[in-house]
């Protein structure tokens, strides 16, 4: 019942901002669409690949996808604020704590996207295209290229936020550090499944490029929880609360006597 009430509070708080988010995404999609040609050129030059299209609507749809993902990228601080505000409402996470959760999430998101853009993406593309030969040349469609680049970059940004959500879960008492530590093997399985779902291609190389950093982030989350002594602080708060309740009960019994 307690979890159900928290879910209701989360959804009701999230619903308040749905209209704002929808309008913001549409407006910024239109703005980024005007710059989409330049963005595709930047990606193309960065990865040094020629692009082709095989349908009349192919280039237009690719520009729309770039515009939409670009809008999500730019609006990530707003999206994270709305998400954390709704998630923190049932657990009274407001003020400074809310600010730090939003800030840390955004910083890790953009760090993940930059890491992917400058390190993982060029390496992955170079490896996958390294199997072409004189008799087998790659012909990359602009649609598949845009899907690969945008999904891969945003997926890396999302997975880099893992430590923050682990800290949040520990701080509000959903999952303790000991649970994270004792279930590493299940975490590895979950990371493998997540990497397979989030990577735009099902090959083992891209899964490894995402799964490896994701597991390191999982361990980083455990380390941060340990350094901040979140479990110990929650245990102390719980003990103090129980002691206060016991004092109230004792004083009530004394008054009755």
Secondary structure, DSSP 4 states (H G I P E B T S, - for coil): -HHHHHHHHHHHHHHTTHHHHHHHHHHHHHHHHTTHHHHHHHHHHHHT--EE--STTHHHHHHHHHHHHHHHHHTHHHHHHHHHHHHHHTTT--HHHHHHHHHHHHHHHHHHHHHIIIIIHHHHHHHHGGG-BTTB---EEHHHHHHHHHHHHHHHHHHTTHHHHHHHHHHTTSS-HHHHHHTHHHHHHHHHHHHHHHSSS--HHHHHHHHHHHHHHHHHHHHHHHHHTHHHHHHHHHHHHHHHHHHHHHHHHHHH-
